[in-house]
Amino acid sequence: MTISADSLEPGGRRWRRPELDLRLDGFDADRGRAEAFLHQIGLGEQDLLPLAEHHTPDGVHSFYVLHDESATWGHPGDPQCVGLHLQRDLEKRTFDFEQATLPLPAMVQSWLIHRGCPPETIGINSELGPPAADEATRALEARLMSDGDHFACGYSYTRDDPDDWVTVVALRALDERAPSPFRVVVEEVDNRAWTHTLREGGFDTVEDALNWCEDRLGGTAGPLPPVRPLASSARPAPVPKAPFPRPPGRSR
């Protein structure tokens, strides 16, 4: 859902859209990186809403959690959150960047934290979206921020229909001994209360996880199964990332 400048948010409070400042005036990049930046960020810069940002005191690094407002008009189900890490050479006046598109703000925060952003500096601006509805949501978001690199994101679908505003994400644990090796994280927005909830379920197979996602998008899913607790004798055993099969897309 896009929100324009000087619009009214739920509750009737007037809200003005913040502008994205990349702090790149006077900086340049080599031709290949400049073209990549133009296509990945620059051409759609006006549609990127800064939900959170942090700039190091020396001006070398900038970290952004962005919402791509244009994604609502793109391919159905595409993720709408963007992580951006800018790195500047202050002497040469050049810059480089890393960018990732992910389905949830907490996953973008995790991505930035594992690139050097201090966790306490990249909190989401509470005025720029529906706040967490409960402590369970806040706790899961905090864990995703810190443990996000323990999982591979295999599938996601974002639906921003006001009548069913939901994001489903299927994750695969990178530890082969992890309980419930496949997880589904579900974010739901209550458009009337203007809050959001985040919940997690555990699955033994990728098929079960993806089937639950499909059922949720179709309105027929049952409760999320709980994540099994970690056995005290289990030891981490990292395994390579593997792609998920992608279920058929659904229209909004």
N, C-alpha and C positions, 0 to 999 in steps of 0.2 A: 504494500500500500504506500503510495507516495503522498507526501504532505508538502504543500507549497508554502512559500514565504508568507508571513502574516496570516496564516490560516488559524482556524479555531480547533483546538484539540478537545477530546472528550472532557466534559465539565465546563466548556465555554471559555476556558482561559486562552487568551491570545498568545500565539507562539510564533517566533520568527526563526526561520531556518538559518543555522550557522553556515558560514562560508568555509570552504576548504582552502587552507593556506599551506602550500607545499614548501614554502621558504626556499625556492630555487631561483629566485631572481639573481642574474649574474653568473649562474652555474650552467655548465654544458656537459655533454657526455660524448663518447666516441659514436661514430655513425650508427653502428649496430645497436648499441644500447639506447641511443636516443630514439631510434625508430621503434624499438621494442616498447619503450616508455610511452611514446606517443600512442601506439595502438592499444596498450594494456591500461593506461591511465589517462593520458592527456586528452584523447578524443572524447572521453566520457566524463571528464573531470566535473562538469557542471551537475552531473547526476550522482556524484559521490557525497554522501552526507557523513561528516565526521562524528562518529559516536564516541570516540575516545582518541586522545593523542598524547604523546609524550616526546619531548625534545631534550636531548642531553645538554647540560649547561655549556659544553664546549662547542655546540652547534654541529657536531659531526654526524649524529644519528637522530632520525625522527621515526617514530612508530605511530601507525594509525590503524584504528578499527573503523571501517567505512561500511556504510549501507549503500548498495548500488540501487538507486531508485528506478533505473531503467530496466532492471531485471524483470519487473512485473509485466513488462510488455514483450519479453523475450520468449525463449523456449519454455513451455510449461514445466514447472518443477525445478528450474535451475536455482542454485544457491544464490543468495542475495547479499552475503557479507564478504568483504574484501579486507585482507591484511596487507599493509604496505610498510616496508622498511626501507628508508632512504639512508644512504651513506654518502657523506660529502668529504672531498679533499679540499680543505680550506685554502691551502697554498696554491694548488693548481686550478681552483675554482671549477672542479668537475664533480660529478656525482654518479652513483650507481644505485641499483634498487633491487629488491626482491618483492614479489607479489604473489598472493595466494587467494583463491576464491573458495570460501567454506560456507557451510549452511548455518552455523550458529555463532553469535558474537563470542561466546566463551571459547570456542575452538579457535577463533582468530586471536583472542588474547593469549591462548596457549602457544600458538604459532609464534607470536611476537616475543613472548617471554623466553622461549627457547632460542631466540636470536638476540638475547641480551637486554630486553626491556625489563626494568624492575617491576615485579608484579603489582606493587602498591601504587604505581603511577599510571596504570592503564585501565582504571575503572570506567565503566560505561556511564556517560552523562545521564542522570536519572530523568532529565527533562526531554530526552530524545527518543523515548519509547516507553512501552508499558512496563512498569516495575514488576519485580518478582511478587507473586501472590502469597508466598509462604516460605517458611524456613527450609523446607525440603528442596525448593527450587534454588534458593541461595546456596545451600550446601552442595548440591550437585554441580552448579555452575562453578563454584570454587574448586571442586575436585577436577572438573574438566580443564580448568585453567592450569592446574598443576600436573595432572596426569595425562594430558591430551596426547603426548608423544608415545604413550603406551599402547595406542590403538591406531589402526589404519581405517580411514573413512572409505567404505566401499560403495555406499549408495545413499542418496538423500533426495528428498522431494519437498519443496516449499510451496505451499498453497496460501496465498494471501487474500482469499475470499473472506470478507468480513463475517460471513455466516459460518465459516469453518476455517479459521486462520490457524494453520498447523504446519509444522516442519517435522518430518520423520527422518532419522539418520540411523543407518546400520553401520556398526563398527566391528572390527575384528581385532581381538587382543593379539599383541605381538609376542606374548608369552604363551607357549604351547601348553603350559600347565595351569593357566588361568582358569578359574571356575567360570562357567557360562562364557565360553570363549567368543561368542557373538553377542553383541549388545545392540539394543535399539533405544535410542534417546528420542523423546517426543516433546516438542515445545508446542503449547497451545496458548493462543491469545484470546482472552475474554474481552471482546470489543466493547461490551457495555460497562464492565467494571474497569476497563483499561488496565488490566494486569496480565501477566503471563505465568504459566506453570511449566516446569521441566521435570520429566520423569524418565526412569531408566528401567529396562527389563533385560533379562538374561536368557540366552538361547543356546542350545547345544549344537545346532547346525545352521549354516548360512541359509538353507532353504526355509527353515522355520522363521528366522529373523525377517527375511524378505517377504514371506507370506503374511506375517503380522503387519508389516508396513503396507502391503497392498490392501489387506482387510481394513486397516485404519483409514486409508484414503478412500475406500469404498463405503465406509460407515458401518462395517460389520465386525470390527475387531472386538475381542474380549479384553479382559484386564491384562496388563503386562505381567508376564511371569517374573518372580523375583530373581535377583542375581544370587547365585549360590555363594556362600562365604568361602574365603580362601583357606585351604587346609594348612595347618601350621607347619607341616613337613614339606610343603611345596617349595621348590626352588625355581627362580626365573630361568627360562630357557628361550631366549629370543629366536624368532623364526622370521624368514623373509616375508615381506608384504605380498599379498596375493590379491588379484582383482576379484570383485564380486560379479556374478552375472547380473545384468540390469533388468529388472522387471519391466513389463510394458508400461509406457508412460500413460498418465491419466491427465485429462484436461482439468482446468481449474473448476 
